[in-house]
Amino acid sequence: MKRITQIVCMLLLVSMILAIPAFAEERASSFFSAHSCYLWEISDSEFQVCFNVTAVDAMDILGASEIKVQRSTDRSNWETVATYNDVYGYDRSYYSDEVTYSSATSGYYYRARVTFYAKKGNGIAEYVAYTSSI
């Protein structure tokens, strides 16, 4: 009987430990209420990656953890040509910003891969979105 009680207690403990990350992930996935990203062409060789993100509540950190500028000759196979990290603000529920890419070359299509990021307490949420290509 003592052995069965130990096994049941161990199973309960393990199930409680495994439930904590699932709860944190579920909570984190509800951090964003809106987000968007797009490219703004400045010249033949320069464009901006613009984005904005709205959270459901004030976040400790809100913005983009990573922005990758990618290029392609066929709009199917993309290669990363620039990466911008940690473009965000603190203690806010809305954040908007842009980064400028100045090495565009004719003959290529360009797009950006934006990883939206929100952190509040121990919860973290990320969401990846792509701009349209230019």
C-alpha positions as CSV (number, residue, x, y, z in Angstrom):
1,M,0.0,0.0,0.0
2,K,2.9,2.4,0.8
3,R,4.4,1.7,-2.6
4,I,1.1,2.5,-4.4
5,T,0.8,5.8,-2.5
6,Q,4.4,6.7,-3.4
7,I,3.7,6.0,-7.1
8,V,0.4,8.0,-7.1
9,C,2.2,11.0,-5.3
10,M,5.0,10.8,-7.9
11,L,2.5,10.8,-10.8
12,L,0.7,13.8,-9.3
13,L,3.9,15.7,-8.9
14,V,5.1,15.0,-12.4
15,S,1.7,16.0,-13.9
16,M,1.7,19.3,-11.9
17,I,5.3,20.1,-13.1
18,L,4.3,19.3,-16.7
19,A,1.2,21.5,-16.5
20,I,3.2,24.7,-15.5
21,P,4.8,25.2,-19.0
22,A,1.5,24.5,-20.8
23,F,-0.2,27.2,-18.6
24,A,2.6,29.7,-19.2
25,E,2.5,29.1,-23.0
26,E,-1.3,29.5,-23.1
27,R,-1.1,32.7,-21.1
28,A,1.7,34.0,-23.3
29,S,-0.1,33.3,-26.5
30,S,-2.8,35.8,-25.5
31,F,-0.4,38.7,-25.1
32,F,-0.9,40.2,-28.6
33,S,-4.1,41.9,-29.7
34,A,-2.8,43.2,-33.1
35,H,0.4,43.4,-35.2
36,S,1.4,44.4,-38.6
37,C,4.6,44.8,-40.7
38,Y,5.3,46.2,-44.2
39,L,8.1,47.6,-46.4
40,W,8.4,51.3,-47.3
41,E,10.5,52.0,-50.3
42,I,12.7,55.1,-50.0
43,S,14.8,54.7,-53.1
44,D,16.1,52.0,-55.5
45,S,18.7,50.9,-52.9
46,E,16.9,51.7,-49.7
47,F,13.7,50.8,-47.8
48,Q,12.4,50.6,-44.3
49,V,10.9,47.7,-42.5
50,C,8.0,49.2,-40.5
51,F,6.0,47.4,-37.8
52,N,3.6,48.0,-35.0
53,V,2.3,45.7,-32.3
54,T,-0.5,46.1,-29.7
55,A,-0.7,44.0,-26.5
56,V,-3.7,43.3,-24.5
57,D,-2.1,45.0,-21.5
58,A,1.1,46.9,-20.6
59,M,4.1,44.6,-21.2
60,D,7.5,44.7,-19.6
61,I,9.0,44.4,-23.1
62,L,7.1,44.8,-26.4
63,G,8.3,45.0,-30.0
64,A,10.4,42.8,-32.3
65,S,13.1,40.5,-31.0
66,E,14.4,39.9,-34.6
67,I,13.9,41.4,-38.0
68,K,15.4,39.6,-40.9
69,V,15.7,41.2,-44.3
70,Q,15.5,38.6,-47.0
71,R,16.0,38.7,-50.8
72,S,15.1,36.4,-53.7
73,T,15.3,36.2,-57.4
74,D,12.1,34.1,-57.8
75,R,10.0,34.8,-54.7
76,S,10.3,31.2,-53.7
77,N,13.9,30.8,-52.3
78,W,14.8,33.5,-49.8
79,E,18.2,34.3,-48.3
80,T,18.7,36.5,-45.2
81,V,20.9,39.5,-46.0
82,A,20.5,41.5,-42.8
83,T,19.4,40.9,-39.2
84,Y,18.3,43.5,-36.6
85,N,17.8,42.4,-33.0
86,D,16.0,43.7,-30.0
87,V,13.9,46.5,-31.5
88,Y,11.5,47.1,-28.7
89,G,10.2,49.4,-25.9
90,Y,9.6,48.9,-22.2
91,D,6.5,49.2,-20.0
92,R,3.9,49.8,-22.8
93,S,1.0,48.2,-24.5
94,Y,1.7,49.6,-28.0
95,Y,5.0,49.8,-29.9
96,S,5.8,51.0,-33.4
97,D,9.3,51.3,-35.1
98,E,11.2,50.9,-38.3
99,V,14.7,49.8,-39.4
100,T,16.3,51.0,-42.6
101,Y,18.0,48.7,-45.1
102,S,20.4,50.5,-47.4
103,S,21.9,47.8,-49.6
104,A,19.1,46.8,-51.9
105,T,20.2,45.7,-55.4
106,S,18.2,45.7,-58.5
107,G,17.2,42.3,-59.8
108,Y,16.1,41.0,-56.4
109,Y,12.8,40.9,-54.5
110,Y,12.9,41.8,-50.9
111,R,10.8,41.0,-47.9
112,A,11.2,41.0,-44.1
113,R,10.6,38.3,-41.5
114,V,9.5,40.0,-38.2
115,T,9.4,38.1,-34.9
116,F,7.0,40.1,-32.7
117,Y,7.9,39.8,-29.0
118,A,6.1,40.5,-25.7
119,K,7.3,39.8,-22.1
120,K,5.4,40.3,-18.9
121,G,6.7,38.8,-15.7
122,N,7.7,35.2,-16.5
123,G,5.5,35.0,-19.6
124,I,6.9,35.4,-23.1
125,A,5.1,35.4,-26.4
126,E,6.6,35.5,-29.9
127,Y,4.8,35.6,-33.3
128,V,6.5,35.5,-36.7
129,A,5.0,37.4,-39.7
130,Y,6.3,38.3,-43.1
131,T,5.9,41.5,-45.1
132,S,4.8,41.5,-48.7
133,S,7.7,41.6,-51.1
134,I,8.9,44.6,-53.1
